């Protein structure tokens, strides 16, 4: 199901082109260890050094646009990563996968970003873009709040191919179940809460110029975050949520 290419601009963009051309039967995936123009949520760049990270995009049938799909995909990625490390791995709403760390860093608490997800829709399909930091030296991490799954001397491509296959299998199964529930996450909320890095933590949510501070309470059936504030529980639909040190 997965085609590996030597280099890509953006695997999501390349998969969208394949969908537009009608050249592949769903599901299918494209992956590389050298992505030059990756992007994340809200158009932010996804930085990845050649041979140090895995970039992959999975095309899956989707009857309609429903942002809640990022959560079953996130759990699939989280479970694949957790199977390869002894450290706790969590979900940082809305689309990041994090791994436990000993020291705090501003905005992330005792978590470090290890992977990110970007779900897009094109030609009647979901494109689940996934980037994983595989084996960066500490001084070359993409950001101060990032870390890698493996040590820098690991065979990133060999391990990355195995990981990509596992992620693809888990994501296909997860999205099929999500579709069977018409995008309603009620069946999955317990698992999402158990995996949440922010649940019960003080957070600050931001979307453009709008900010909200409170306690992260969990996720609603449509994927929105629930944040408890002194004035009540607020729904947070999009934007970022970051940890606040108390």
Protein Blocks (a to p, Z undefined) as FASTA:
>chain_A
ZZcdfbdfblklmmmmmmmnopaccddddddfbdfbbccehhiacdddehiaccdddddd
dfbdcfklmmmmmmmmmmmmmmmccbdcddddfkbccdddfbdcehkljadcfbdcdddd
eehiacddddddfbdcfklgfbfkbccfbdfkbcfklmmmmmmmmmmmmmmmmmmmmmmn
nopaklmmmmmmmmpmkgopacdddehjbccddddfbdcfkopacdddfkbccddfbdcd
ddddZZ
